[in-house]
Amino acid sequence: MPNIKSAMKRVKVNKVKAANNKATRSNLKTMLKKADAAVAENASDKEAAIRLAIKKVDQAAAKGLIHKNKAARKKSQLAKKLNG
């Protein structure tokens, strides 16, 4: 445990940020799975599911949780599933 006040604060802040990042990543994975399931079932709301998944991918990339190239790749894969 750190002794310096600013280091103690950093530990707390890092813990909170790690929890937020984990939640956002988990939500992203869930949305990607839901989009895949909607495409596999040929559901009527597959376009909405893919649009939501693309939104979550963009948000994760903006926060730096995933690399921008990975985000572009995921978005391309989702669009291909929708159109092809």
PyMOL Python script that loads the backbone (N, CA, C, O; Angstrom):
from pymol import cmd

cmd.read_pdbstr("""\
ATOM      1  N   MET A   1       0.850  -1.179   0.000  1.00  0.00           N
ATOM      2  CA  MET A   1       0.000   0.000   0.000  1.00  0.00           C
ATOM      3  C   MET A   1       0.892   1.237   0.000  1.00  0.00           C
ATOM      4  O   MET A   1       1.854   1.315   0.764  1.00  0.00           O
ATOM      5  N   PRO A   2       0.574   2.192  -0.849  1.00  0.00           N
ATOM      6  CA  PRO A   2       1.403   3.400  -0.916  1.00  0.00           C
ATOM      7  C   PRO A   2       1.243   4.283   0.323  1.00  0.00           C
ATOM      8  O   PRO A   2       0.207   4.274   0.989  1.00  0.00           O
ATOM      9  N   ASN A   3       2.278   5.029   0.605  1.00  0.00           N
ATOM     10  CA  ASN A   3       2.273   5.944   1.746  1.00  0.00           C
ATOM     11  C   ASN A   3       1.955   7.378   1.334  1.00  0.00           C
ATOM     12  O   ASN A   3       1.445   8.162   2.134  1.00  0.00           O
ATOM     13  N   ILE A   4       2.255   7.710   0.094  1.00  0.00           N
ATOM     14  CA  ILE A   4       2.055   9.074  -0.385  1.00  0.00           C
ATOM     15  C   ILE A   4       0.587   9.263  -0.773  1.00  0.00           C
ATOM     16  O   ILE A   4      -0.028   8.394  -1.391  1.00  0.00           O
ATOM     17  N   LYS A   5       0.049  10.418  -0.395  1.00  0.00           N
ATOM     18  CA  LYS A   5      -1.376  10.685  -0.578  1.00  0.00           C
ATOM     19  C   LYS A   5      -1.806  10.592  -2.048  1.00  0.00           C
ATOM     20  O   LYS A   5      -2.843  10.003  -2.355  1.00  0.00           O
ATOM     21  N   SER A   6      -1.022  11.164  -2.940  1.00  0.00           N
ATOM     22  CA  SER A   6      -1.384  11.133  -4.360  1.00  0.00           C
ATOM     23  C   SER A   6      -1.332   9.709  -4.910  1.00  0.00           C
ATOM     24  O   SER A   6      -2.129   9.340  -5.773  1.00  0.00           O
ATOM     25  N   ALA A   7      -0.392   8.917  -4.407  1.00  0.00           N
ATOM     26  CA  ALA A   7      -0.305   7.520  -4.843  1.00  0.00           C
ATOM     27  C   ALA A   7      -1.502   6.721  -4.340  1.00  0.00           C
ATOM     28  O   ALA A   7      -1.996   5.834  -5.035  1.00  0.00           O
ATOM     29  N   MET A   8      -1.969   7.036  -3.131  1.00  0.00           N
ATOM     30  CA  MET A   8      -3.161   6.371  -2.596  1.00  0.00           C
ATOM     31  C   MET A   8      -4.376   6.685  -3.463  1.00  0.00           C
ATOM     32  O   MET A   8      -5.197   5.814  -3.753  1.00  0.00           O
ATOM     33  N   LYS A   9      -4.470   7.957  -3.870  1.00  0.00           N
ATOM     34  CA  LYS A   9      -5.583   8.362  -4.720  1.00  0.00           C
ATOM     35  C   LYS A   9      -5.512   7.641  -6.064  1.00  0.00           C
ATOM     36  O   LYS A   9      -6.535   7.200  -6.588  1.00  0.00           O
ATOM     37  N   ARG A  10      -4.319   7.521  -6.616  1.00  0.00           N
ATOM     38  CA  ARG A  10      -4.162   6.846  -7.907  1.00  0.00           C
ATOM     39  C   ARG A  10      -4.633   5.398  -7.823  1.00  0.00           C
ATOM     40  O   ARG A  10      -5.251   4.885  -8.756  1.00  0.00           O
ATOM     41  N   VAL A  11      -4.338   4.738  -6.698  1.00  0.00           N
ATOM     42  CA  VAL A  11      -4.775   3.351  -6.516  1.00  0.00           C
ATOM     43  C   VAL A  11      -6.297   3.279  -6.565  1.00  0.00           C
ATOM     44  O   VAL A  11      -6.865   2.414  -7.231  1.00  0.00           O
ATOM     45  N   LYS A  12      -6.955   4.200  -5.852  1.00  0.00           N
ATOM     46  CA  LYS A  12      -8.421   4.220  -5.832  1.00  0.00           C
ATOM     47  C   LYS A  12      -8.990   4.521  -7.220  1.00  0.00           C
ATOM     48  O   LYS A  12      -9.910   3.849  -7.687  1.00  0.00           O
ATOM     49  N   VAL A  13      -8.431   5.534  -7.865  1.00  0.00           N
ATOM     50  CA  VAL A  13      -8.918   5.948  -9.176  1.00  0.00           C
ATOM     51  C   VAL A  13      -8.716   4.827 -10.194  1.00  0.00           C
ATOM     52  O   VAL A  13      -9.596   4.556 -11.012  1.00  0.00           O
ATOM     53  N   ASN A  14      -7.551   4.177 -10.139  1.00  0.00           N
ATOM     54  CA  ASN A  14      -7.270   3.089 -11.076  1.00  0.00           C
ATOM     55  C   ASN A  14      -8.231   1.925 -10.883  1.00  0.00           C
ATOM     56  O   ASN A  14      -8.631   1.274 -11.848  1.00  0.00           O
ATOM     57  N   LYS A  15      -8.599   1.669  -9.637  1.00  0.00           N
ATOM     58  CA  LYS A  15      -9.535   0.581  -9.341  1.00  0.00           C
ATOM     59  C   LYS A  15     -10.905   0.878  -9.961  1.00  0.00           C
ATOM     60  O   LYS A  15     -11.534   0.004 -10.557  1.00  0.00           O
ATOM     61  N   VAL A  16     -11.348   2.118  -9.810  1.00  0.00           N
ATOM     62  CA  VAL A  16     -12.645   2.517 -10.365  1.00  0.00           C
ATOM     63  C   VAL A  16     -12.610   2.466 -11.889  1.00  0.00           C
ATOM     64  O   VAL A  16     -13.530   1.947 -12.521  1.00  0.00           O
ATOM     65  N   LYS A  17     -11.543   3.007 -12.476  1.00  0.00           N
ATOM     66  CA  LYS A  17     -11.429   3.017 -13.934  1.00  0.00           C
ATOM     67  C   LYS A  17     -11.343   1.604 -14.498  1.00  0.00           C
ATOM     68  O   LYS A  17     -11.915   1.322 -15.551  1.00  0.00           O
ATOM     69  N   ALA A  18     -10.633   0.712 -13.806  1.00  0.00           N
ATOM     70  CA  ALA A  18     -10.534  -0.679 -14.255  1.00  0.00           C
ATOM     71  C   ALA A  18     -11.905  -1.343 -14.245  1.00  0.00           C
ATOM     72  O   ALA A  18     -12.239  -2.103 -15.154  1.00  0.00           O
ATOM     73  N   ALA A  19     -12.695  -1.057 -13.219  1.00  0.00           N
ATOM     74  CA  ALA A  19     -14.045  -1.627 -13.138  1.00  0.00           C
ATOM     75  C   ALA A  19     -14.921  -1.099 -14.273  1.00  0.00           C
ATOM     76  O   ALA A  19     -15.676  -1.854 -14.886  1.00  0.00           O
ATOM     77  N   ASN A  20     -14.817   0.201 -14.549  1.00  0.00           N
ATOM     78  CA  ASN A  20     -15.597   0.791 -15.638  1.00  0.00           C
ATOM     79  C   ASN A  20     -15.185   0.211 -16.991  1.00  0.00           C
ATOM     80  O   ASN A  20     -16.032  -0.086 -17.833  1.00  0.00           O
ATOM     81  N   ASN A  21     -13.871   0.054 -17.190  1.00  0.00           N
ATOM     82  CA  ASN A  21     -13.374  -0.507 -18.444  1.00  0.00           C
ATOM     83  C   ASN A  21     -13.859  -1.939 -18.622  1.00  0.00           C
ATOM     84  O   ASN A  21     -14.253  -2.340 -19.718  1.00  0.00           O
ATOM     85  N   LYS A  22     -13.827  -2.706 -17.534  1.00  0.00           N
ATOM     86  CA  LYS A  22     -14.266  -4.097 -17.599  1.00  0.00           C
ATOM     87  C   LYS A  22     -15.751  -4.174 -17.948  1.00  0.00           C
ATOM     88  O   LYS A  22     -16.163  -5.014 -18.748  1.00  0.00           O
ATOM     89  N   ALA A  23     -16.545  -3.302 -17.351  1.00  0.00           N
ATOM     90  CA  ALA A  23     -17.980  -3.284 -17.629  1.00  0.00           C
ATOM     91  C   ALA A  23     -18.247  -2.907 -19.084  1.00  0.00           C
ATOM     92  O   ALA A  23     -19.103  -3.506 -19.735  1.00  0.00           O
ATOM     93  N   THR A  24     -17.523  -1.924 -19.591  1.00  0.00           N
ATOM     94  CA  THR A  24     -17.714  -1.487 -20.968  1.00  0.00           C
ATOM     95  C   THR A  24     -17.310  -2.581 -21.946  1.00  0.00           C
ATOM     96  O   THR A  24     -18.003  -2.819 -22.935  1.00  0.00           O
ATOM     97  N   ARG A  25     -16.184  -3.252 -21.674  1.00  0.00           N
ATOM     98  CA  ARG A  25     -15.738  -4.362 -22.525  1.00  0.00           C
ATOM     99  C   ARG A  25     -16.753  -5.500 -22.520  1.00  0.00           C
ATOM    100  O   ARG A  25     -17.057  -6.083 -23.560  1.00  0.00           O
ATOM    101  N   SER A  26     -17.265  -5.802 -21.347  1.00  0.00           N
ATOM    102  CA  SER A  26     -18.252  -6.871 -21.214  1.00  0.00           C
ATOM    103  C   SER A  26     -19.514  -6.528 -22.000  1.00  0.00           C
ATOM    104  O   SER A  26     -20.077  -7.378 -22.691  1.00  0.00           O
ATOM    105  N   ASN A  27     -19.948  -5.286 -21.888  1.00  0.00           N
ATOM    106  CA  ASN A  27     -21.126  -4.825 -22.621  1.00  0.00           C
ATOM    107  C   ASN A  27     -20.888  -4.913 -24.128  1.00  0.00           C
ATOM    108  O   ASN A  27     -21.783  -5.300 -24.880  1.00  0.00           O
ATOM    109  N   LEU A  28     -19.686  -4.556 -24.563  1.00  0.00           N
ATOM    110  CA  LEU A  28     -19.336  -4.635 -25.984  1.00  0.00           C
ATOM    111  C   LEU A  28     -19.434  -6.078 -26.469  1.00  0.00           C
ATOM    112  O   LEU A  28     -20.032  -6.348 -27.510  1.00  0.00           O
ATOM    113  N   LYS A  29     -18.847  -7.001 -25.715  1.00  0.00           N
ATOM    114  CA  LYS A  29     -18.879  -8.414 -26.105  1.00  0.00           C
ATOM    115  C   LYS A  29     -20.311  -8.933 -26.155  1.00  0.00           C
ATOM    116  O   LYS A  29     -20.669  -9.702 -27.047  1.00  0.00           O
ATOM    117  N   THR A  30     -21.127  -8.510 -25.192  1.00  0.00           N
ATOM    118  CA  THR A  30     -22.525  -8.934 -25.157  1.00  0.00           C
ATOM    119  C   THR A  30     -23.267  -8.445 -26.397  1.00  0.00           C
ATOM    120  O   THR A  30     -24.030  -9.198 -27.004  1.00  0.00           O
ATOM    121  N   MET A  31     -23.046  -7.194 -26.771  1.00  0.00           N
ATOM    122  CA  MET A  31     -23.730  -6.639 -27.938  1.00  0.00           C
ATOM    123  C   MET A  31     -23.280  -7.338 -29.220  1.00  0.00           C
ATOM    124  O   MET A  31     -24.088  -7.563 -30.122  1.00  0.00           O
ATOM    125  N   LEU A  32     -21.987  -7.681 -29.303  1.00  0.00           N
ATOM    126  CA  LEU A  32     -21.491  -8.398 -30.479  1.00  0.00           C
ATOM    127  C   LEU A  32     -22.133  -9.784 -30.564  1.00  0.00           C
ATOM    128  O   LEU A  32     -22.495 -10.241 -31.648  1.00  0.00           O
ATOM    129  N   LYS A  33     -22.272 -10.444 -29.419  1.00  0.00           N
ATOM    130  CA  LYS A  33     -22.908 -11.769 -29.403  1.00  0.00           C
ATOM    131  C   LYS A  33     -24.381 -11.670 -29.790  1.00  0.00           C
ATOM    132  O   LYS A  33     -24.893 -12.518 -30.521  1.00  0.00           O
ATOM    133  N   LYS A  34     -25.061 -10.633 -29.297  1.00  0.00           N
ATOM    134  CA  LYS A  34     -26.474 -10.450 -29.633  1.00  0.00           C
ATOM    135  C   LYS A  34     -26.642 -10.174 -31.129  1.00  0.00           C
ATOM    136  O   LYS A  34     -27.586 -10.660 -31.750  1.00  0.00           O
ATOM    137  N   ALA A  35     -25.730  -9.396 -31.699  1.00  0.00           N
ATOM    138  CA  ALA A  35     -25.790  -9.105 -33.131  1.00  0.00           C
ATOM    139  C   ALA A  35     -25.569 -10.383 -33.933  1.00  0.00           C
ATOM    140  O   ALA A  35     -26.272 -10.629 -34.913  1.00  0.00           O
ATOM    141  N   ASP A  36     -24.597 -11.198 -33.523  1.00  0.00           N
ATOM    142  CA  ASP A  36     -24.346 -12.469 -34.204  1.00  0.00           C
ATOM    143  C   ASP A  36     -25.562 -13.382 -34.113  1.00  0.00           C
ATOM    144  O   ASP A  36     -25.936 -14.029 -35.091  1.00  0.00           O
ATOM    145  N   ALA A  37     -26.175 -13.430 -32.937  1.00  0.00           N
ATOM    146  CA  ALA A  37     -27.351 -14.279 -32.746  1.00  0.00           C
ATOM    147  C   ALA A  37     -28.512 -13.796 -33.614  1.00  0.00           C
ATOM    148  O   ALA A  37     -29.239 -14.606 -34.188  1.00  0.00           O
ATOM    149  N   ALA A  38     -28.683 -12.488 -33.708  1.00  0.00           N
ATOM    150  CA  ALA A  38     -29.769 -11.932 -34.516  1.00  0.00           C
ATOM    151  C   ALA A  38     -29.573 -12.264 -35.992  1.00  0.00           C
ATOM    152  O   ALA A  38     -30.537 -12.560 -36.698  1.00  0.00           O
ATOM    153  N   VAL A  39     -28.326 -12.216 -36.458  1.00  0.00           N
ATOM    154  CA  VAL A  39     -28.033 -12.551 -37.852  1.00  0.00           C
ATOM    155  C   VAL A  39     -28.251 -14.046 -38.085  1.00  0.00           C
ATOM    156  O   VAL A  39     -28.809 -14.443 -39.108  1.00  0.00           O
ATOM    157  N   ALA A  40     -27.808 -14.874 -37.132  1.00  0.00           N
ATOM    158  CA  ALA A  40     -27.945 -16.322 -37.277  1.00  0.00           C
ATOM    159  C   ALA A  40     -29.413 -16.741 -37.319  1.00  0.00           C
ATOM    160  O   ALA A  40     -29.788 -17.644 -38.066  1.00  0.00           O
ATOM    161  N   GLU A  41     -30.237 -16.077 -36.511  1.00  0.00           N
ATOM    162  CA  GLU A  41     -31.666 -16.399 -36.472  1.00  0.00           C
ATOM    163  C   GLU A  41     -32.437 -15.704 -37.586  1.00  0.00           C
ATOM    164  O   GLU A  41     -33.623 -15.964 -37.789  1.00  0.00           O
ATOM    165  N   ASN A  42     -31.756 -14.823 -38.303  1.00  0.00           N
ATOM    166  CA  ASN A  42     -32.389 -13.997 -39.335  1.00  0.00           C
ATOM    167  C   ASN A  42     -33.576 -13.238 -38.739  1.00  0.00           C
ATOM    168  O   ASN A  42     -34.656 -13.174 -39.326  1.00  0.00           O
ATOM    169  N   ALA A  43     -33.344 -12.671 -37.565  1.00  0.00           N
ATOM    170  CA  ALA A  43     -34.383 -11.962 -36.821  1.00  0.00           C
ATOM    171  C   ALA A  43     -34.766 -10.666 -37.529  1.00  0.00           C
ATOM    172  O   ALA A  43     -33.994 -10.111 -38.310  1.00  0.00           O
ATOM    173  N   SER A  44     -35.970 -10.205 -37.238  1.00  0.00           N
ATOM    174  CA  SER A  44     -36.452  -8.976 -37.872  1.00  0.00           C
ATOM    175  C   SER A  44     -35.713  -7.743 -37.352  1.00  0.00           C
ATOM    176  O   SER A  44     -35.647  -6.720 -38.034  1.00  0.00           O
ATOM    177  N   ASP A  45     -35.161  -7.845 -36.148  1.00  0.00           N
ATOM    178  CA  ASP A  45     -34.460  -6.697 -35.563  1.00  0.00           C
ATOM    179  C   ASP A  45     -32.945  -6.803 -35.713  1.00  0.00           C
ATOM    180  O   ASP A  45     -32.204  -6.193 -34.942  1.00  0.00           O
ATOM    181  N   LYS A  46     -32.480  -7.568 -36.695  1.00  0.00           N
ATOM    182  CA  LYS A  46     -31.029  -7.748 -36.825  1.00  0.00           C
ATOM    183  C   LYS A  46     -30.322  -6.448 -37.207  1.00  0.00           C
ATOM    184  O   LYS A  46     -29.188  -6.210 -36.792  1.00  0.00           O
ATOM    185  N   GLU A  47     -30.987  -5.612 -37.993  1.00  0.00           N
ATOM    186  CA  GLU A  47     -30.374  -4.335 -38.371  1.00  0.00           C
ATOM    187  C   GLU A  47     -30.181  -3.449 -37.142  1.00  0.00           C
ATOM    188  O   GLU A  47     -29.144  -2.802 -36.994  1.00  0.00           O
ATOM    189  N   ALA A  48     -31.174  -3.423 -36.270  1.00  0.00           N
ATOM    190  CA  ALA A  48     -31.069  -2.621 -35.045  1.00  0.00           C
ATOM    191  C   ALA A  48     -29.983  -3.178 -34.128  1.00  0.00           C
ATOM    192  O   ALA A  48     -29.241  -2.416 -33.509  1.00  0.00           O
ATOM    193  N   ALA A  49     -29.889  -4.500 -34.039  1.00  0.00           N
ATOM    194  CA  ALA A  49     -28.875  -5.127 -33.188  1.00  0.00           C
ATOM    195  C   ALA A  49     -27.476  -4.817 -33.702  1.00  0.00           C
ATOM    196  O   ALA A  49     -26.568  -4.543 -32.917  1.00  0.00           O
ATOM    197  N   ILE A  50     -27.305  -4.860 -35.013  1.00  0.00           N
ATOM    198  CA  ILE A  50     -25.990  -4.569 -35.595  1.00  0.00           C
ATOM    199  C   ILE A  50     -25.657  -3.095 -35.434  1.00  0.00           C
ATOM    200  O   ILE A  50     -24.510  -2.743 -35.158  1.00  0.00           O
ATOM    201  N   ARG A  51     -26.652  -2.231 -35.604  1.00  0.00           N
ATOM    202  CA  ARG A  51     -26.418  -0.794 -35.429  1.00  0.00           C
ATOM    203  C   ARG A  51     -25.971  -0.494 -33.997  1.00  0.00           C
ATOM    204  O   ARG A  51     -25.068   0.316 -33.782  1.00  0.00           O
ATOM    205  N   LEU A  52     -26.603  -1.145 -33.023  1.00  0.00           N
ATOM    206  CA  LEU A  52     -26.232  -0.963 -31.621  1.00  0.00           C
ATOM    207  C   LEU A  52     -24.828  -1.500 -31.354  1.00  0.00           C
ATOM    208  O   LEU A  52     -24.055  -0.885 -30.619  1.00  0.00           O
ATOM    209  N   ALA A  53     -24.499  -2.640 -31.947  1.00  0.00           N
ATOM    210  CA  ALA A  53     -23.166  -3.219 -31.770  1.00  0.00           C
ATOM    211  C   ALA A  53     -22.100  -2.295 -32.354  1.00  0.00           C
ATOM    212  O   ALA A  53     -21.041  -2.107 -31.753  1.00  0.00           O
ATOM    213  N   ILE A  54     -22.374  -1.723 -33.513  1.00  0.00           N
ATOM    214  CA  ILE A  54     -21.422  -0.794 -34.135  1.00  0.00           C
ATOM    215  C   ILE A  54     -21.237   0.436 -33.252  1.00  0.00           C
ATOM    216  O   ILE A  54     -20.125   0.948 -33.120  1.00  0.00           O
ATOM    217  N   LYS A  55     -22.323   0.907 -32.651  1.00  0.00           N
ATOM    218  CA  LYS A  55     -22.242   2.057 -31.742  1.00  0.00           C
ATOM    219  C   LYS A  55     -21.334   1.730 -30.558  1.00  0.00           C
ATOM    220  O   LYS A  55     -20.501   2.547 -30.166  1.00  0.00           O
ATOM    221  N   LYS A  56     -21.498   0.531 -29.988  1.00  0.00           N
ATOM    222  CA  LYS A  56     -20.683   0.131 -28.837  1.00  0.00           C
ATOM    223  C   LYS A  56     -19.218  -0.019 -29.234  1.00  0.00           C
ATOM    224  O   LYS A  56     -18.329   0.315 -28.450  1.00  0.00           O
ATOM    225  N   VAL A  57     -18.958  -0.515 -30.437  1.00  0.00           N
ATOM    226  CA  VAL A  57     -17.582  -0.645 -30.928  1.00  0.00           C
ATOM    227  C   VAL A  57     -16.951   0.739 -31.040  1.00  0.00           C
ATOM    228  O   VAL A  57     -15.806   0.938 -30.631  1.00  0.00           O
ATOM    229  N   ASP A  58     -17.693   1.690 -31.591  1.00  0.00           N
ATOM    230  CA  ASP A  58     -17.183   3.061 -31.716  1.00  0.00           C
ATOM    231  C   ASP A  58     -16.885   3.669 -30.347  1.00  0.00           C
ATOM    232  O   ASP A  58     -15.864   4.332 -30.166  1.00  0.00           O
ATOM    233  N   GLN A  59     -17.777   3.443 -29.389  1.00  0.00           N
ATOM    234  CA  GLN A  59     -17.571   3.990 -28.048  1.00  0.00           C
ATOM    235  C   GLN A  59     -16.332   3.390 -27.393  1.00  0.00           C
ATOM    236  O   GLN A  59     -15.560   4.102 -26.751  1.00  0.00           O
ATOM    237  N   ALA A  60     -16.144   2.091 -27.554  1.00  0.00           N
ATOM    238  CA  ALA A  60     -14.978   1.427 -26.964  1.00  0.00           C
ATOM    239  C   ALA A  60     -13.692   1.944 -27.599  1.00  0.00           C
ATOM    240  O   ALA A  60     -12.690   2.130 -26.908  1.00  0.00           O
ATOM    241  N   ALA A  61     -13.714   2.175 -28.901  1.00  0.00           N
ATOM    242  CA  ALA A  61     -12.531   2.696 -29.586  1.00  0.00           C
ATOM    243  C   ALA A  61     -12.242   4.129 -29.142  1.00  0.00           C
ATOM    244  O   ALA A  61     -11.083   4.507 -28.973  1.00  0.00           O
ATOM    245  N   ALA A  62     -13.287   4.920 -28.953  1.00  0.00           N
ATOM    246  CA  ALA A  62     -13.109   6.307 -28.520  1.00  0.00           C
ATOM    247  C   ALA A  62     -12.505   6.374 -27.121  1.00  0.00           C
ATOM    248  O   ALA A  62     -11.730   7.281 -26.818  1.00  0.00           O
ATOM    249  N   LYS A  63     -12.860   5.410 -26.266  1.00  0.00           N
ATOM    250  CA  LYS A  63     -12.322   5.374 -24.909  1.00  0.00           C
ATOM    251  C   LYS A  63     -10.950   4.720 -24.842  1.00  0.00           C
ATOM    252  O   LYS A  63     -10.306   4.729 -23.793  1.00  0.00           O
ATOM    253  N   GLY A  64     -10.501   4.151 -25.960  1.00  0.00           N
ATOM    254  CA  GLY A  64      -9.192   3.509 -25.979  1.00  0.00           C
ATOM    255  C   GLY A  64      -9.206   2.085 -25.450  1.00  0.00           C
ATOM    256  O   GLY A  64      -8.150   1.522 -25.161  1.00  0.00           O
ATOM    257  N   LEU A  65     -10.385   1.495 -25.319  1.00  0.00           N
ATOM    258  CA  LEU A  65     -10.473   0.119 -24.821  1.00  0.00           C
ATOM    259  C   LEU A  65     -10.073  -0.884 -25.887  1.00  0.00           C
ATOM    260  O   LEU A  65      -9.521  -1.941 -25.581  1.00  0.00           O
ATOM    261  N   ILE A  66     -10.354  -0.549 -27.140  1.00  0.00           N
ATOM    262  CA  ILE A  66      -9.881  -1.371 -28.248  1.00  0.00           C
ATOM    263  C   ILE A  66      -9.204  -0.446 -29.254  1.00  0.00           C
ATOM    264  O   ILE A  66      -9.510   0.744 -29.321  1.00  0.00           O
ATOM    265  N   HIS A  67      -8.292  -0.998 -30.026  1.00  0.00           N
ATOM    266  CA  HIS A  67      -7.556  -0.210 -31.008  1.00  0.00           C
ATOM    267  C   HIS A  67      -8.495   0.221 -32.134  1.00  0.00           C
ATOM    268  O   HIS A  67      -9.456  -0.481 -32.448  1.00  0.00           O
ATOM    269  N   LYS A  68      -8.217   1.370 -32.735  1.00  0.00           N
ATOM    270  CA  LYS A  68      -9.101   1.890 -33.777  1.00  0.00           C
ATOM    271  C   LYS A  68      -9.154   0.965 -34.986  1.00  0.00           C
ATOM    272  O   LYS A  68     -10.185   0.881 -35.654  1.00  0.00           O
ATOM    273  N   ASN A  69      -8.055   0.268 -35.276  1.00  0.00           N
ATOM    274  CA  ASN A  69      -8.070  -0.674 -36.397  1.00  0.00           C
ATOM    275  C   ASN A  69      -8.937  -1.888 -36.083  1.00  0.00           C
ATOM    276  O   ASN A  69      -9.621  -2.412 -36.962  1.00  0.00           O
ATOM    277  N   LYS A  70      -8.908  -2.332 -34.837  1.00  0.00           N
ATOM    278  CA  LYS A  70      -9.773  -3.447 -34.432  1.00  0.00           C
ATOM    279  C   LYS A  70     -11.230  -3.024 -34.530  1.00  0.00           C
ATOM    280  O   LYS A  70     -12.084  -3.803 -34.954  1.00  0.00           O
ATOM    281  N   ALA A  71     -11.510  -1.787 -34.135  1.00  0.00           N
ATOM    282  CA  ALA A  71     -12.875  -1.271 -34.218  1.00  0.00           C
ATOM    283  C   ALA A  71     -13.337  -1.240 -35.676  1.00  0.00           C
ATOM    284  O   ALA A  71     -14.460  -1.636 -35.985  1.00  0.00           O
ATOM    285  N   ALA A  72     -12.474  -0.773 -36.559  1.00  0.00           N
ATOM    286  CA  ALA A  72     -12.821  -0.717 -37.978  1.00  0.00           C
ATOM    287  C   ALA A  72     -13.064  -2.117 -38.526  1.00  0.00           C
ATOM    288  O   ALA A  72     -13.981  -2.332 -39.319  1.00  0.00           O
ATOM    289  N   ARG A  73     -12.239  -3.065 -38.100  1.00  0.00           N
ATOM    290  CA  ARG A  73     -12.385  -4.451 -38.551  1.00  0.00           C
ATOM    291  C   ARG A  73     -13.711  -5.051 -38.076  1.00  0.00           C
ATOM    292  O   ARG A  73     -14.411  -5.712 -38.843  1.00  0.00           O
ATOM    293  N   LYS A  74     -14.046  -4.815 -36.812  1.00  0.00           N
ATOM    294  CA  LYS A  74     -15.300  -5.337 -36.260  1.00  0.00           C
ATOM    295  C   LYS A  74     -16.502  -4.727 -36.982  1.00  0.00           C
ATOM    296  O   LYS A  74     -17.458  -5.431 -37.310  1.00  0.00           O
ATOM    297  N   LYS A  75     -16.449  -3.417 -37.228  1.00  0.00           N
ATOM    298  CA  LYS A  75     -17.545  -2.742 -37.913  1.00  0.00           C
ATOM    299  C   LYS A  75     -17.716  -3.287 -39.328  1.00  0.00           C
ATOM    300  O   LYS A  75     -18.838  -3.466 -39.801  1.00  0.00           O
ATOM    301  N   SER A  76     -16.603  -3.546 -39.993  1.00  0.00           N
ATOM    302  CA  SER A  76     -16.643  -4.101 -41.337  1.00  0.00           C
ATOM    303  C   SER A  76     -17.252  -5.500 -41.331  1.00  0.00           C
ATOM    304  O   SER A  76     -18.056  -5.841 -42.198  1.00  0.00           O
ATOM    305  N   GLN A  77     -16.860  -6.307 -40.344  1.00  0.00           N
ATOM    306  CA  GLN A  77     -17.401  -7.666 -40.232  1.00  0.00           C
ATOM    307  C   GLN A  77     -18.908  -7.631 -39.975  1.00  0.00           C
ATOM    308  O   GLN A  77     -19.659  -8.426 -40.540  1.00  0.00           O
ATOM    309  N   LEU A  78     -19.340  -6.708 -39.122  1.00  0.00           N
ATOM    310  CA  LEU A  78     -20.766  -6.592 -38.823  1.00  0.00           C
ATOM    311  C   LEU A  78     -21.553  -6.151 -40.059  1.00  0.00           C
ATOM    312  O   LEU A  78     -22.634  -6.674 -40.333  1.00  0.00           O
ATOM    313  N   ALA A  79     -21.008  -5.193 -40.797  1.00  0.00           N
ATOM    314  CA  ALA A  79     -21.682  -4.715 -42.006  1.00  0.00           C
ATOM    315  C   ALA A  79     -21.772  -5.829 -43.044  1.00  0.00           C
ATOM    316  O   ALA A  79     -22.777  -5.958 -43.743  1.00  0.00           O
ATOM    317  N   LYS A  80     -20.721  -6.624 -43.136  1.00  0.00           N
ATOM    318  CA  LYS A  80     -20.706  -7.741 -44.081  1.00  0.00           C
ATOM    319  C   LYS A  80     -21.780  -8.770 -43.711  1.00  0.00           C
ATOM    320  O   LYS A  80     -22.450  -9.319 -44.586  1.00  0.00           O
ATOM    321  N   LYS A  81     -21.935  -9.025 -42.410  1.00  0.00           N
ATOM    322  CA  LYS A  81     -22.958  -9.972 -41.960  1.00  0.00           C
ATOM    323  C   LYS A  81     -24.360  -9.455 -42.282  1.00  0.00           C
ATOM    324  O   LYS A  81     -25.255 -10.230 -42.620  1.00  0.00           O
ATOM    325  N   LEU A  82     -24.536  -8.156 -42.176  1.00  0.00           N
ATOM    326  CA  LEU A  82     -25.850  -7.571 -42.440  1.00  0.00           C
ATOM    327  C   LEU A  82     -26.174  -7.598 -43.930  1.00  0.00           C
ATOM    328  O   LEU A  82     -27.289  -7.942 -44.323  1.00  0.00           O
ATOM    329  N   ASN A  83     -25.201  -7.236 -44.754  1.00  0.00           N
ATOM    330  CA  ASN A  83     -25.441  -7.086 -46.190  1.00  0.00           C
ATOM    331  C   ASN A  83     -25.203  -8.361 -46.988  1.00  0.00           C
ATOM    332  O   ASN A  83     -25.785  -8.549 -48.057  1.00  0.00           O
ATOM    333  N   GLY A  84     -24.353  -9.230 -46.473  1.00  0.00           N
ATOM    334  CA  GLY A  84     -23.980 -10.398 -47.268  1.00  0.00           C
ATOM    335  C   GLY A  84     -24.513 -11.614 -46.743  1.00  0.00           C
ATOM    336  O   GLY A  84     -24.283 -12.683 -47.307  1.00  0.00           O
TER     337      GLY A  84
END
""", "prot")
cmd.dss("prot")
cmd.show_as("cartoon", "prot")
cmd.util.cbc("prot")
cmd.orient("prot")
